[in-house]
Amino acid sequence: MKTEIITVNPDNINPVYIKTAAEKIKDGGLVAFPTETVYGLGADAFNPKAVAKIFEAKKRPLEDPLIVHIAQKEDLYKLAGDIPDIALRLADEFWPGPLTLVFKKSKNIPDIVTAGLDTVAIRIPADKVALAFIKFSDTPIAAPSANLFGRPSPTTAQHVLDDLNEKIDIVIDGGKTLVGIESTILDFTQNPPVILRPGGVSIEKLKKVINEVKIYKQDKILSPGMYSRHYSPKAKVMLVEGNGKIQVEKVKNLASRLNSQGCSLGILVREENKDKYDGFNVKSLGPGDDLTICAANLFSVLRNFDKEGVDIVIAESVKEEGLGLAIMDRLRKAAGA
């Protein structure tokens, strides 16, 4: 299969290009498209045969459910039941945006979309190209990240092609994504609501709208991104947690030991520590006090280390507040920690 690349300017969207991608969805095809978080791999959520192609292209386990993307809040009622008022308040506050809400699913949703669960995960992306694509497709779009399963999520069209070229029909190139990590997933089938995956909306922001929210602590796969090892580059990731001089010394000692063993290394650091590892291959995640930048850069930097063919990536931790909770979730899973 030849993958077609459609380049779209988010600030001046040509509807002809979007309609081409939408027609492919209507024909049961696969289209990768940008969202504000990462690129998604979309299929018609009501077409189980099309959705099955997502799992095949990504080599994704069938027990890993997908997120359904819609373009307007009214479509929520076609997909879910038992929608509490507090969930609608969150939707009003954060949609379009990087928040996915989980409800009991309607009978309209094929089981393959939800991995046989009786729940469905739904969100409205904030990206202009994504919204136009969903509207022209005239159907909800089931879409995980547009990468091979377990790899770092794609934040550019080239990342998609690196993993899925000739395995999918179309890639809509809408430029680099803004948030850079996936949406927060909040489960409203539990009381109080439970964060199944931290992401682009922080727990601190959620708590400004809802009184109580918990973080999921069990092992059952209830949403995307819950495998203990995930988001992993080809290189082995070793996460060094902590801060200050002690953390830097730990990284230096580990890097020196591995270097003496002949390992090809990359070190992923906060910007303020970039000059503290002379002689090593160092890449900055971003300033430690600007987690928005760190989140936007995370998957790109991991993929860049892979392009250089390093054996091991040693990663510094970031503070676990705001987007830092989601960044650390991704780094721990990349390391299999």
N, C-alpha and C positions, 0 to 999 in steps of 0.2 A: 504493500500500500504506500503510495506517495503522499506524504504529509504536505498539505498546502499551508502557506504562511500568509496571513492577511494582516497587513499593518494598518492600524487605526490611530488617528490622533484623538486622544481623549477630549481635547478642547474643541475639536471640530469633527465630530463623528460623521463619517459618510455612511448613510443608511444602506446603500447598495452593498457595501462590504458586510455589514452586520446581517443583512437579509440572507446573504450567501451562507453564512455560518448557521443561521436559524433554519434554513431549508435543510441543511445537513442533519440537524437535530431532528427535524420532522421526518426525515428519511431513516431514522434509527442509527445515525452515526455518532461519532465522538468528536467533541470540540473542546480544546483547551482555551481558557479565557482568563483575563486578568481580573482579580478582585483587589480590594484595598489591602488584603492580608497576604495571600500568596496566589499563584495561578491555580485554577481549578480545572479538573477534567470532567466535562459535562456530558450528560445524556438525558433524554426525556425520562423524567422520574416515573411516568406512568407506563413506560415501555420496558418490561422486564428483560427482553432480549437485548435491548440497547444497553441497559444497566449492566448486564452480564459482561458486555464487552469492556467495561471499565475495569472490572476485576481481572479479566484476562490480560489487558494491556499493561496494567500496573503490577501484575503478579501479586495481587492483594488477596489475603485470606477472605473467604466468603463470610466468616463470622465477624468481620469488622464493618459496622454499619456506616452509611453515608449520610452526609448532610444534604438536605433539600433546600435549594435556593429559590426564592420568590422575589417578585419585583414590587409587590404592594401588600400591605398588611391584611387586606381583605381576603387574599388567597390563603391565609392561615386557616380559615374555617373549612376549606376544602380538604385540608390535610390532617387536621388534628381536632380532637375533642377535649372537653374538660379543661378549658383555658381559663385560669384564674385571673381576676382583675389585676393582681399585682404583676402578672406576666405582661399584660397589656400596657401597664405603666412603664415597665422596662422597655418594651418595644417602642413606645412613644419617645422614650428618653434616648435609646441607643440605636434604633433602626432608622435609616440604613446605617450599618456599622458592624464591627467585629464581635458581635454577640449572637450566639446560637442558643435557641431555647428548645427544650425537650418536653414533649407532651405525649399523651396517649394518642396513637395514630388512628386515622380514619381507615375505613375499608378500601379507600381508593388507592392506598399506597401498597405496591407489591412487596412481598416479604423479602425479596432480594435486596431492596433498598435498606431495610432495617435489620438485616441479618437475622430475620425471624423473630426479632423482638416486637413487643406490642407498643413500642414507643417510636417516635419519629423526631429527628433533630432538624430545625428549620431556622433559616436566617435570611435577611435582606442585605446583600452586599452594598457598600457605599460607592463602589467604583462606577463611573458613568458608563463605561464600555460594558461592564457586566450587566447593569440594569437595562441598557438598550438591547443587549443580546437576549436576555430572559424575556423581555417584552415582545420582541419580534418572534421568538420561538413559540410564544403563546402556550407555554406549558411550564410547570415547575421543573427545575434542572437539578438532578442529583449529581453531586460533584464532590469528590475528595480532592486532595492536592494532585497536581498533574505531574507526578514523578513516579519512578519505580518504588514499590512499597518498601518502607523502612529507610529510604534515602532522605537527605535534607530536602525540605520542600522548595519548590521553584519560585523565585522572585523575579525572574525575567523569562521572556519567551525562549531565549537560548538555553536556559536551564531545562525547560520542557523538552526541547529538541535533543539535548544531551541524553535524556533518559528515554524518550518516547518517539523519536523520529521514525517514521515508517510503520508505527504501530497505531496511530490515530489519524483521523481525517484532516483536521484543520487545527492550526494554532492561531488565535487572534493575538497579535503583538500590540499591546497597549502600553508598552514601556515598563519600567521597574515599578514594582508594587511599593506602597507607602509604608504600611505597618510592618510587613516582613515576617511576622509570625501569625499563626492561625487564630481563629476566633476563640473567645471564651465560650465554653459549653456549660449551660446551666440547666439542670434537670428539675422540672416542676412536677414530676410524678412522685417526688419525695418531699417530705415535710419535716424541717424547713428545706427550701431548695438547696441543691447540692451542685457545686462546681465539679464537673467531670473532667474538664481540661482547662487549666488557666490559659489565658490568651490576651487578645487585644484590648479587652475591657478589664481593668484591674478590679480586684476584690474590694479595694477601697472605694471605687466609684460605684460598684453595685450596692455597697452598704449605705450609700447616701440615699438610695431609693427604697431598699428593702431592709427590714429590721434585722433579719438573721439569715446567714448563708453559711453553709459548711463546705469543706473540701473532701471529696470522695477518697476513702482510704482502703477500699477493698480491691480485689483483683479481677472481678468479673468485667468483661468488656461490654460497656454500655454505650460507648460513643467512640468516634475516631480518636487516635492519639493516645490510647490507654495501654498499649503494649509496653513492657518494661524496657525493651530496647527498640528505639525508633529514631527517626531523624538523623540517622548515622551516615557519615561519609564512609568511603572505602577505607580510609585510614582509621586506626584505632584511636579512640578519644580517651584521654586520661584527664579527669577533672580535679583540679587542686582548689579546694575551698578554703576560705579565710580572707584576710585582708592585711594590708600594711606590709611591713618589712618581713614578717614571718612567712607570709604567703609567697613573696618574691623569692626568698631563700629556698623554700620548698620546691618551687618551680625550677630554680637554677640547679639545685642538687639533682632533681629528677632528670632534667635535660642533660646535665653533664654525664650522669650514669648511663643513660640511654645512648648518648652520642658516643661514649667510649665502647659501647657494644656494637657500634656500626649502624645504628638505626638512623633513618632519615626523618628529621623532626620538623614540625611546625609548632610555633607557640602562639596561641590566641590570647591577647591581653587587652586590658583596659588602656585607653590612650595614654593615661598618665604614667603607665609603666613601660611604654614602648621602648624607651632608651635604656632600660635596665638589664637587657639580655643581649649584650654585645656578642657577635659571632654566631648568633642563631637566626633562623628564619622566623621573623616575628611579623604578625599582622594584628592590626588594631580592630577591636570590636566597636570602639567608640568611647567617649568619655564616661567614666564610671558614674558621673552624676547626671548623665543624659541617657536614660534607658530607652527613650524613643529611638535614638540613633543606634544604640546597641541592638535593639530588636530588629530594626530595618536591615542591619548588616549581617546578622548571625548566619543565615543559611548561605549567603553569597560567599562569605569568608571560608566556611567549611568546604564549599564546592571548589573554591580557588586553591585550597591546599590539596584537594584531590587532583586537580589539573597539574599540579607540580609533582605529583607522585610520592608525597611523603608517606612514611609508614605509620607515624604516630603524630597526633595533635595533642599537645598539652594545653589545656584551657584554664585560664583564671576564672574564678567565680565572680558574680556581681551581687550587689545587695538585693535581698529578697523583699522588695517593696515595689508597689506599682507594677510596671511591666517586668520588673526583675523576677517576680515569681514565675512568670511564663518563660522567661529566658532560662532560668535555672532548671525548670521542668524539661526544656528541650535539651539542655546540656547534659543533665543527668541521664536522660534516656538515650542520647547519642553515645554516652559512655557506658550504657547498660548498667548504671549504678542504681 
